[in-house]
Each structure stands twice: as C-alpha cells, then as structure tokens.
Amino acid sequence: MKALKLYEPGDLRVEDVEVPALASGNVLVKVRAVGVCGSDIPRVNFFGAYRPKLTIGHEFSGEIVEVNEAGDWQIGDRVVVPPLLPCGKCWWCKTGHYSLCESYDYFGSRRDGAMAEYVDVPVANLLALPDNVSFEAGAMTDPAANAIHAIWKGGLNVGEIVAVYGCGPIGLFAVQFARELGADLVIAIDIKDEKLAIAREVGADETINGLTSPPVEKINEITKGKGATLVLETAGSPVAQNQAVCSAAKLGRVVFVGISHNRLELSKEAVNNILRRELVVKGSWNSFSDPFPGREWTYSLELMSRGKLKTTPLVSHRLGLDDGPAIFKKFLDKDFYYSKVLFLP
C-alpha cells in the first residue's frame, strides 16, 4: 500500500509499504478520508515525529475490510477513529481525563497513522459513522470534537456573546457549536477574507479581519463596550492570544485552544483585564472525556447526522497521497490559502 512517511523535518516521502498485520482485537480500516491537522504542518516541516519513518495523519474515517476477534464489528462497517490511545492506568485515565494521560499512544505522531491506504485500529478506538454522514465529514470529527471540548471548558450559556479568534476548521466548528448552543451573538476573527467568508456561511453574525480592523476595538464597538463573555483563541497566535484576553467582558472566560510554539507576553492591557474584569483564562487540550472517547465525539457525529454541522464549506483541497510532499511544502507559502485539506487514499 502507499503511505506518507516522515523521515525527518522537511523530508516527507510517498512509499510502498506492507499492509499492517492485525493483532487480536484490531480491525483493518481502508482509509476513505484523512485530514491535515494544524499540528501536522509544524510536525512535518519543523519538528518531526517521535520516531523516523512514521506514517503521519490522525483525522480519519474509513471502512473496515478485515477483523481479528473484533467483537461486534464487521467487514463493511463505516467508522471514525479517535486518534488517542490512552494507557488506562495512570490517575488521569482512571478519573476519565484521557486528554491528560501520562503515557499515551497516538495515531500519526507516536504510532503509524492514516495518511495511507490502510491502518490497523484497536476496537476501543472505533466509532460508527452514521449512514447519512460522508467519509469526508467523518474525517472532520476530530476538529469538531476539539471545538466543542473547548466550548464546554468555557461553559457557554444561552444568550452569551462569543468571539472566536482563528477561522481554521476548529474555529469554524466553534462558530457553529456556539450558534447551536444558543449564543446571542457570534463574532469571528481572522486575517484571511476567504476564511471569514466561510465563517459567515456557517453562522457567524459578525466577522473582523485583524489586518484591516483592530479586533479589540471592533468587538467593543459591536458589543457597545461590553466585550465578549466567552472568547476562544484557536489560531495559536501570540498576537491573537493577547487580543483574546483584551476582548473579554467582565467575568468573561477566555479559552486557549491553538498551539503557537512561541513565547507569549501579555500586554499591560491584557493583565489589567484579567485583574479588573476578574477573567477566567483556561486551556483546552485535545478532545477526550469519559466514557472514552467522550461526548465530544458522539455529540459531533450526532449534529453532523442531524445536519446541524456544516462540513463541505470547510474543505479547500481534496488530494491523493502522491500530492503529500508538495502540499506540505506549499503550506510554508504565506500567501497560500487553504482551509481543510483532505487526502482521499
């Protein structure tokens, strides 16, 4: 089969490899769609994986084509695969905080992932993909689950004002969840007009281009000086992280979701906001809860099945595995527009 192998940072190759042999309790999934996560781009281009020659990719859906003592799972079943394999033994796993597992495995970063034609999956990591949800949508369950995990961390209440910094897939799903859960006003912020157009299409009431309008001032204008009661920062940008804190209303909550890989120094205004407005600043890591993989995953699939989460507008590229090395180099082009990039093996 074909697979995208990461040898070292910047060295991504399409190779012919053996189809995985199945251990007991595993199934072989034919990958129908696998997405590029924002974390894949620095992994491939700068940081590398935990071991050389790793097959990357962790946002995926597919069809079971072989089973080995797999319980009720059968050949032909359509599935989504949550990528975390928690140890189940540490204190965090035993208390249901699987995202904080101290000794986890993970598709596409610690074990071979899904940018390949086939991948072997333990039955504990299988979720049924509803018949009316496409494989492409199923491959986006991971960013959707990350978005709702962050919103639940922030404690969204009906009637609130929500600001979402960053209109990548997680941010665009956050816009939709906020709308579904009863936000009174949803504001989306990005520096790409193309992404802001998608945000409006999927439910944002107001959009702000941070390159042409100061987001904090604009949010204050829109909210008549109140600010946003819940702010999500999904871009992983130190500039946006600082702006997010400055955008929050009194007693507001700010949730950091995006990974920046950069130092963050909060401005005097941001620190004053934290103190004088008595803000709560939280982190949101991954998307898993009890019972594994968590309500984040099942709720996302439920809303997709009910037509409440739009996925098609988010997709900018549909590619074959052979296009992998070139597209990851293209990601380094600052003027290159993309949203959700999918490989369809």
PyMOL commands that set and color helices and strands:
alter all, ss='L'
color gray80, all
select helices_A, chain A and resi 40-47+91-94+98-100+123-125+135-138+141-154+169-180+193-202+215-222+238-246+268-276+295-305+312-314+321-330
alter helices_A, ss='H'
color red, helices_A
select strands_A, chain A and resi 2-8+11-16+26-35+54-55+59-68+78-81+84-85+105-106+118-122+127-128+161-165+185-190+206-209+228-233+248-256+280-283+315-319+340-343
alter strands_A, ss='S'
color yellow, strands_A
deselect
rebuild
show_as cartoon
